[in-house]
Amino acid sequence: MKIVILDGYTLNPGDLSWDALNSLGDVVIYDRTPTDQIVGRSLGANIVLTNKTPLDEAALNQLPDLKYIGVLATGYNIINTDVCKQRGIIVSNVPGYGTGAVAQFVFALLLELYLHVQKHSDAAMNGKWARSADFCFWDYPLIELAGKTLGIIGFGTIGQKVADIAAAFDMNVIASSRTETKQSHRENFKWVSLDDLLQQSDVVSIHCPLTPETQDLINAANLKKMKPSAFLINTSRGPIINDADLANALNHNIIAGAGIDVLSKEPPPADNPIFTAKNCIITPHIAWAAKEARARLMNTVVSNLEAFMNGVPVNVVNK
C-alpha cells in the first residue's frame, strides 16, 4: 500500500522516527510540497498524510486511488471533507495530543508579559545590574497573577487545562463557550457571556476553533470592550483575531499587551502590522511543538492508520 507524506518536516525535523509508519506500507516522505506538486506527488497513493498542505476539491478529483487522508494535526480545515465523504475517502485527525504543551505555552507567554523576564535578563547581561547603585532594579512593571481574572474563550480540553493551571496560580477563571458543561468541581469559576468576559478579564486566552462565527471574533469593537490594563493571549487559530485591529489596539493603549503564537496568514507577510505593535510577543506557531507532544502525535497518526487498515477507522472527522 502506497503512503505519501506531503509535509513531514514540521512533525519530524529529524528528532523522531518514521519506522512505525514505514512498517505499514511503501512510504514516501516529502519535507514540504508546493501547491503545484500536490497532485503529482499523491498520484497512485492509497493513503496521504498531511499537516498543512491542502487537499481541495480540484486535487481530490485527480486522485482516484486515494482511500484515506491522515491529518498530522487536530485542525482539518485544509481538507475538503465534503468531497471526501462523497467519494468514500476516510479523513482522520489527531485530537488531544498537544493539550499539556499548549496550556504550558499560554503561561509562558503570560508570565513574560507580566514579568518581562527576557528583557530584565538582557539588561542584566548588558551590564545594567553591575552598574546599579541598588541590589536590584526593574525596568518594567512586575505583576502578580494571584487574584487576577482569566477569561477563557472556548472551554474544551485545552481551555480546561489552562483553567487548571490558572487555579494553581490562585487566579479567578471565567469562561465563554458554545456548550456550558458542568464545572462544579472548580472554585472561583463561572460561566459568562462573551461581552462580560471581555469586560471583566485581566487576561483573555483564546481556545475556540476557527469557524465562520469565530473568524475576526477579536476585532476593533470587541477589543474596546476589554480593560486598558488587560492582556490577550492566542494559541488557537490566527484568523480569530483581526491582526490590524489588534495592532491598532496595542499602539493606542486600548489594551495593555498581547502574546500571540498564531497569525491570520502563516507564514505571515513581512508587513503584517502586528510586527510593529507595542508590547506584543509573537512566536511562530510553536505552542503545540514540544517534542513530547509531537511524539504523541506521531503515535496517534500510526494508530489511526492501523485502525483504518483493520477496517475500524477512528478519529474520523467526515462521518
C-alpha positions as CSV (number, residue, x, y, z in Angstrom):
1,M,0.0,0.0,0.0
2,K,1.5,3.4,-1.1
3,I,1.6,6.0,1.7
4,V,2.6,9.6,0.8
5,I,3.5,12.2,3.5
6,L,3.3,15.6,1.9
7,D,4.8,17.8,4.6
8,G,6.6,15.7,7.2
9,Y,9.2,18.2,8.3
10,T,7.2,20.1,10.8
11,L,6.1,17.0,12.7
12,N,9.5,15.3,12.4
13,P,12.5,17.6,11.6
14,G,14.8,14.7,12.5
15,D,14.3,14.1,16.2
16,L,11.6,11.4,15.9
17,S,11.4,8.1,13.9
18,W,9.3,7.2,10.9
19,D,9.9,3.5,11.5
20,A,6.4,2.7,12.7
21,L,4.9,4.2,9.6
22,N,7.4,2.6,7.3
23,S,6.3,-0.8,8.6
24,L,2.8,-0.2,7.3
25,G,3.5,0.2,3.6
26,D,5.5,1.7,0.9
27,V,6.2,5.2,2.4
28,V,7.3,8.3,0.5
29,I,8.2,11.2,2.7
30,Y,8.4,14.8,1.5
31,D,9.5,17.6,3.9
32,R,7.4,20.1,2.1
33,T,5.2,20.1,-1.0
34,P,4.5,23.1,-3.1
35,T,0.9,23.6,-4.2
36,D,1.6,22.8,-7.8
37,Q,3.1,19.4,-6.9
38,I,0.4,18.1,-4.6
39,V,-1.4,16.0,-7.2
40,G,1.8,14.8,-8.9
41,R,3.3,13.5,-5.6
42,S,0.0,12.0,-4.5
43,L,-0.9,10.1,-7.7
44,G,-1.2,6.4,-7.1
45,A,-1.3,6.8,-3.3
46,N,-3.9,4.9,-1.3
47,I,-3.0,7.0,1.8
48,V,-1.9,10.6,2.1
49,L,-0.8,12.2,5.3
50,T,-0.7,16.0,5.5
51,N,-0.2,18.6,8.1
52,K,-0.9,22.0,6.4
53,T,-0.7,21.0,2.7
54,P,-4.2,21.4,1.4
55,L,-6.3,18.8,-0.4
56,D,-9.1,20.7,-2.1
57,E,-11.8,19.5,-4.5
58,A,-9.6,20.0,-7.6
59,A,-6.8,18.0,-6.1
60,L,-9.0,15.2,-4.7
61,N,-10.8,14.7,-8.1
62,Q,-7.4,13.9,-9.7
63,L,-6.6,11.2,-7.1
64,P,-8.7,8.2,-8.0
65,D,-6.7,5.7,-5.8
66,L,-7.0,7.7,-2.6
67,K,-8.8,6.0,0.2
68,Y,-7.6,7.6,3.4
69,I,-6.2,11.0,4.5
70,G,-4.5,11.3,7.8
71,V,-4.2,14.8,9.2
72,L,-0.9,15.3,11.1
73,A,-2.7,17.8,13.4
74,T,-6.1,18.4,15.1
75,G,-7.4,21.0,12.7
76,Y,-8.6,19.7,9.3
77,N,-9.9,22.8,7.5
78,I,-7.3,22.2,4.8
79,I,-9.2,19.2,3.6
80,N,-12.4,19.3,1.6
81,T,-14.2,16.8,3.8
82,D,-17.5,17.1,1.9
83,V,-15.8,15.8,-1.3
84,C,-14.0,13.1,0.7
85,K,-17.3,11.9,2.2
86,Q,-18.9,11.8,-1.3
87,R,-16.1,9.7,-2.6
88,G,-15.8,7.5,0.5
89,I,-12.4,8.8,1.5
90,I,-11.8,8.5,5.2
91,V,-10.3,11.6,6.9
92,S,-8.8,11.2,10.4
93,N,-7.2,13.8,12.7
94,V,-5.3,13.7,15.9
95,P,-7.2,15.3,18.8
96,G,-5.7,16.0,22.2
97,Y,-2.0,15.3,21.6
98,G,-0.9,18.9,22.5
99,T,-3.1,19.8,25.5
100,G,-0.3,20.0,28.0
101,A,2.1,21.7,25.7
102,V,-0.3,24.4,24.6
103,A,-1.6,25.1,28.1
104,Q,2.0,25.4,29.3
105,F,2.8,27.8,26.4
106,V,-0.1,30.0,27.4
107,F,1.5,30.7,30.7
108,A,5.0,31.1,29.1
109,L,3.5,34.0,27.1
110,L,1.5,35.4,30.1
111,L,4.4,35.3,32.5
112,E,6.7,37.0,30.0
113,L,4.1,39.8,29.6
114,Y,3.6,40.0,33.4
115,L,7.3,39.8,34.4
116,H,9.4,40.7,31.3
117,V,11.9,38.0,32.2
118,Q,13.8,38.2,28.9
119,K,14.1,42.0,28.9
120,H,15.4,42.0,32.5
121,S,17.8,39.2,31.7
122,D,19.1,41.2,28.7
123,A,19.5,44.3,30.8
124,A,21.5,42.4,33.4
125,M,23.6,40.7,30.8
126,N,24.4,44.0,29.2
127,G,25.8,45.4,32.5
128,K,23.0,47.4,33.9
129,W,22.9,45.3,37.1
130,A,26.6,45.6,37.6
131,R,26.3,49.4,37.3
132,S,23.3,49.6,39.6
133,A,23.5,51.6,42.8
134,D,21.0,49.2,44.4
135,F,20.9,45.5,44.9
136,C,18.1,45.1,42.4
137,F,16.4,47.1,39.6
138,W,13.4,46.6,37.3
139,D,12.7,48.5,34.1
140,Y,9.2,47.2,33.6
141,P,6.2,46.7,35.9
142,L,6.1,43.3,37.7
143,I,2.6,41.9,38.1
144,E,1.4,39.0,40.2
145,L,-1.1,36.5,38.7
146,A,-2.9,35.7,42.0
147,G,-6.3,37.4,42.2
148,K,-6.4,38.3,38.5
149,T,-9.3,37.2,36.4
150,L,-8.5,34.9,33.4
151,G,-11.2,34.8,30.7
152,I,-11.1,31.7,28.5
153,I,-12.9,31.8,25.2
154,G,-13.7,28.2,24.3
155,F,-13.6,25.6,27.1
156,G,-12.6,22.3,25.5
157,T,-9.8,20.1,26.6
158,I,-7.1,22.8,26.3
159,G,-9.2,25.6,27.8
160,Q,-9.9,23.4,30.8
161,K,-6.3,22.6,31.2
162,V,-5.5,26.3,31.2
163,A,-8.1,26.8,33.9
164,D,-6.4,24.1,36.0
165,I,-3.1,25.9,35.8
166,A,-4.7,29.3,36.5
167,A,-6.2,27.8,39.6
168,A,-2.8,26.8,40.8
169,F,-1.8,30.5,40.4
170,D,-4.8,31.5,42.5
171,M,-6.5,33.2,39.6
172,N,-10.2,33.6,39.1
173,V,-11.5,31.9,36.0
174,I,-14.5,32.9,33.8
175,A,-15.3,31.2,30.5
176,S,-17.5,31.6,27.5
177,S,-18.2,28.6,25.3
178,R,-20.9,27.2,22.9
179,T,-21.5,24.5,25.5
180,E,-21.6,25.1,29.2
181,T,-20.5,21.9,30.8
182,K,-20.8,21.1,34.5
183,Q,-17.8,22.6,36.3
184,S,-19.0,22.4,39.9
185,H,-15.6,21.0,41.0
186,R,-13.9,24.3,40.2
187,E,-13.5,27.0,42.7
188,N,-13.5,30.7,41.7
189,F,-15.1,29.7,38.3
190,K,-18.2,30.9,36.5
191,W,-19.7,30.9,33.0
192,V,-20.3,34.3,31.4
193,S,-21.3,35.8,28.1
194,L,-18.6,36.8,25.7
195,D,-19.3,40.5,26.4
196,D,-19.0,40.0,30.1
197,L,-15.8,38.0,29.7
198,L,-14.2,40.8,27.7
199,Q,-15.2,43.4,30.1
200,Q,-14.2,41.6,33.3
201,S,-11.0,39.8,32.4
202,D,-7.5,40.9,33.2
203,V,-6.3,38.3,30.7
204,V,-8.2,36.8,27.8
205,S,-7.0,33.5,26.4
206,I,-8.4,32.1,23.2
207,H,-9.1,28.4,22.8
208,C,-12.1,28.1,20.5
209,P,-11.9,26.5,17.0
210,L,-11.8,28.6,13.8
211,T,-15.3,28.7,12.3
212,P,-17.2,31.3,10.3
213,E,-18.7,32.5,13.6
214,T,-15.3,32.9,15.3
215,Q,-13.3,34.4,12.4
216,D,-12.4,38.0,13.3
217,L,-14.1,37.5,16.7
218,I,-11.5,39.7,18.3
219,N,-12.0,42.8,16.3
220,A,-11.8,46.5,17.0
221,A,-15.3,46.6,18.6
222,N,-14.6,43.7,21.0
223,L,-11.1,44.9,21.8
224,K,-12.6,48.2,23.0
225,K,-14.7,46.2,25.5
226,M,-11.5,45.0,27.3
227,K,-9.8,46.8,30.2
228,P,-7.0,49.1,29.2
229,S,-4.9,47.0,31.6
230,A,-5.9,43.7,30.0
231,F,-3.7,41.2,28.1
232,L,-4.7,39.0,25.2
233,I,-3.3,35.5,24.5
234,N,-3.9,33.5,21.4
235,T,-2.5,30.0,20.9
236,S,-5.6,28.8,19.0
237,R,-6.1,29.9,15.4
238,G,-4.8,33.2,13.9
239,P,-7.9,34.4,12.0
240,I,-9.9,34.5,15.2
241,I,-8.1,37.8,15.8
242,N,-8.0,40.7,13.3
243,D,-4.3,41.4,13.1
244,A,-4.7,45.1,12.1
245,D,-7.3,45.8,14.8
246,L,-5.1,44.2,17.4
247,A,-2.1,46.2,16.3
248,N,-4.1,49.4,16.5
249,A,-5.4,48.5,20.0
250,L,-1.9,47.9,21.2
251,N,-0.5,51.0,19.7
252,H,-3.3,53.2,21.1
253,N,-3.3,51.7,24.6
254,I,-6.7,50.2,24.2
255,I,-5.3,47.0,25.8
256,A,-2.0,46.6,27.6
257,G,-0.3,43.8,25.7
258,A,-0.6,40.6,23.8
259,G,1.1,37.2,23.4
260,I,0.4,35.7,20.0
261,D,1.5,32.3,18.7
262,V,-0.7,32.3,15.6
263,L,-1.4,34.9,12.9
264,S,-4.1,35.2,10.3
265,K,-1.7,34.1,7.5
266,E,1.2,31.7,8.1
267,P,4.0,32.3,7.2
268,P,2.9,36.0,7.6
269,P,3.8,38.8,5.2
270,A,6.6,40.9,6.5
271,D,4.4,44.0,6.5
272,N,1.8,42.5,8.9
273,P,1.1,45.4,11.2
274,I,1.3,43.2,14.3
275,F,5.1,43.2,13.9
276,T,5.3,46.9,14.8
277,A,2.7,46.8,17.6
278,K,3.7,47.9,21.1
279,N,4.1,45.3,23.9
280,C,3.4,42.3,21.7
281,I,5.1,38.9,22.0
282,I,4.9,36.9,18.8
283,T,6.0,33.3,18.4
284,P,5.9,31.2,15.2
285,H,3.0,28.8,15.9
286,I,5.1,26.6,18.2
287,A,2.8,26.1,21.2
288,W,2.0,22.6,20.0
289,A,5.5,21.6,19.1
290,A,7.2,20.2,22.2
291,K,9.0,17.0,21.3
292,E,6.8,15.0,23.7
293,A,3.7,16.4,22.1
294,R,5.0,15.6,18.6
295,A,5.8,12.1,19.7
296,R,2.2,11.6,20.9
297,L,1.0,13.0,17.6
298,M,3.2,10.5,15.7
299,N,2.0,7.6,17.8
300,T,-1.7,8.5,17.1
301,V,-1.1,9.0,13.4
302,V,0.2,5.4,13.3
303,S,-2.7,4.1,15.4
304,N,-5.2,5.9,13.2
305,L,-3.7,4.4,10.1
306,E,-3.6,0.9,11.7
307,A,-7.2,1.2,12.7
308,F,-8.2,2.2,9.1
309,M,-6.2,-0.8,7.7
310,N,-8.0,-3.1,10.1
311,G,-11.4,-1.8,8.9
312,V,-12.3,0.1,12.1
313,P,-11.2,3.7,11.4
314,V,-11.0,6.0,14.4
315,N,-10.9,9.8,14.9
316,V,-12.9,10.2,11.7
317,V,-13.9,13.8,11.0
318,N,-16.2,13.2,7.9
319,K,-18.6,10.6,9.1
